[in-house]
């Protein structure tokens, strides 16, 4: 992995105060073989990470958590869901103007920086489909004991998954993998993976070592999807 340390200025127009971030990304670019992807460790700065935890805990305290089998999710041919996990559709909590109150949405400034685009640009020609995107969607997934996501693909251009887990970790498993190349990416706190959505990917079962006393000690994933939409349907 290469270390990338930059002063990256936020490019979004937001009203809540955020730091002038000093990024300390550790970046690994895989551009050969069947499954090109970029891996980022230290995706959020320490202050950003604290703010994200506050937001995740707030969602976990709400009644709007959904089981994957009861919402839109990848399925087998017979309609059975490939996922056993919970989901938060955080866009339902905010108007477009209200999104500026969400740290998760505000910290998407990172994907708009020249530094991020330069890194993704190493994965040719797949990078072109990301550069052409003009819309995005966000989802939070949460896994506890015996929950998983069987191999599937996403109906978007690119997917970014950002993993959160409390330490010390109360479970084993929950790792990410690409079945076509048999590549496995170990679950790690504040680690992000960015890849073309058409690549099949999955999450191995989470096995709790002890019963958590409250929600939030399993495996969180913040997922940002990127897609190119017709001009009349662009969502900002």
N, C-alpha and C positions, 0 to 999 in steps of 0.2 A: 504494500500500500504506500502511496505517496501522501505526504502531508501537504495540505494547501491552506495557508494562512493569509487571509486578506481582510482589509477593511472594506466591507461591502455596504454601501448605503442603501437603505430601504427605498424602493422606487414607487411604492403605493402611496396614495394620498389617504392617510388615516388620521383620526383625531386622538386616539389614545396614545399616551407616551410610550415609546419603546427605545431601547438603547441603540446607540450606533454600534452595530454588532462587529465583534472581532471573531470571524469564523476560524475554526480550527478543524476543518474537515480532514479526515483521512480517507482518501479516495482510491478505489480500485476499479479500473475499467476493464471489462472483459469483452473483447470485440471479435474473438475468433470462435468458430464452432456454431452450434445450433442455437445457442441461447446467449445473445449479447445482453449485457446489463452493466449498470454502474452501481457500485456499493459505496455508501457514505457512512462513516462513523462520525460521532459528534455532530449530527445533523443540526440540532438546535444548540445554541449557546446555553451555558448554565442558567442564566436568568430566564431565557425563553423556555427552557425545560421545566422550571418551577411553575411558570404560568400555564404551560400545557397541562401539567398535573392537576392544577386547580380546576381547569375546565373539564378534564376527564372525570374528576371526582364529582363535579356538579351534574354532568350527564348521568353518571351512575346513580345519582340520588333521585332521578326523575322516574316517572311511571311509564315513559314512552319507549322503554327498551323493547325490542322485538326479537323474537326467535327467528333465525334464518329461514326455517321451514315455513314460516307464515308471511314471508315477504318475498320480493323479487330476488332470486338467487339462482346461480347456475344449477341445472338439474340433469338427471339422467334421462334417457329417452322415455322412460315410463313416468316421468314427472317427479320422481323422488329428489329431494334437495341433496346437493353434494356437500353442503355445509351443515355442521352442527355447532352453532355459535350464536351469540347475540349481536344485535346491531343497533346503532344510533344514527338516524338520518338527521344530521345536525342542521342541514339547510332548512328543515321545517321549523326551526326555532327562530329564524331570523328573516326579516325583510332584506332586500338588497342593501339598503342603507344601514340596516342594523348589523350587517356582517362585520362592520369595523369594530364591534365590541367583542368579537371572537379572536382570541390569540391564534387559534388554528388557522383561520382565514388570513389574518394579518401577516403571519409568518410565511405565507406563500410568496412573499416578495423574493425569497431566495431563488425560486425557479424562474424568475424573470431577469436575473442578473446576467451580465455578459460572462462572468466566471462560470456559472452553471451551464450556459449555452456552449461555452468553449469545451467543457468536459464532455457533454453529451455529443457534441460535434465530432468527437473521435470515433463514434460508432456509425460509420458510413455503410450503406446509404440510409439505414433506418432512422437516423437523426432527422432526415428531411420531413418525415411524417410528424415529428414533434414540433419542428419549427413552423409547420403549417397550421397547428392547432390554434383555436381562438375561443375555446370554451372549456369549462372544467366542472367536475362534480366531486363531492367529498362524502366519505362514509367512515364511520368508526365501527370496528368489529371488536368483540370481546370474547375470549375463550377461557373456559374453566375445565374441570375434570372431564376427560374422555371426549372433548370437543376438538374438531378438526375441520379441514376443508380439502376434499378430494381434488385431484387435478382438474383444472378448468381453464378457460381463457376469458378475458374481459372484452366486452363489445365497445372498446374505445381505441384510441391510437397508442397512448402510452399510459402506464400505471406507475404510481409511486406509493410504496408502502413504508410507513415509519412505525417502528416497534417500540412499545413502552412496557416495561415490567418493573415491579417494585423489587428492591433488593434488601435482604437476601431473598432470592427467588424461592417460592414455595412449591415449585413444580419442575418436572422434567419434560422434555419434548417441546412441541410447539415450534419446531424448526421449519424453515421454508425450503422448498425444493422445486427444481425443474425436472420433470420425469423424462423428457426426451433426451437430455444430456446427462441425466443422473447426477446433476450438480445439486449439492445441498448447501444452504447458507444458514449458519447457526444463528439462532435468535439471540439478539443482544440489545440491551437498552439503548435508546437513542440512535439506533442504526436505521438507515433508509436504503431501499433498493429501488432502482428506476429501470424499467424495461419495456419493450414493445408489448402491448396488451395481448397480441395474438399468441404469445408464447404460453403454452400450458404451464401452470404452476399450482402448487398446493401447500398445505400446512399439515405437518404431522400431528398426531393426537397429543393433547396436553394431559399429563398425568400428575395430579396434585399429590404432593408428599404429605400434606396435612390439610384438614378442612379449614378454609379461610373463615374468619369470624364475620367478614363483611365483603361485599362486592368490591373488586378493585385489586385483588392479589393474583389475578390470572394474567392473561396475555392480551394487551391492547394492540390494535393496528389502526393507525390513521391512514386512510387511502385517499389519494388524489388521482382522479382520472382526467385525462386530457383528450380532447376530440376537436375535429374541425367541423363547424356547423355552417349551414347556408347563411348568407348575410342577414336575412330577415329573422333568423332564429337564434342569433348570437345572444348568450346570456353573459352579462358582465359580472 
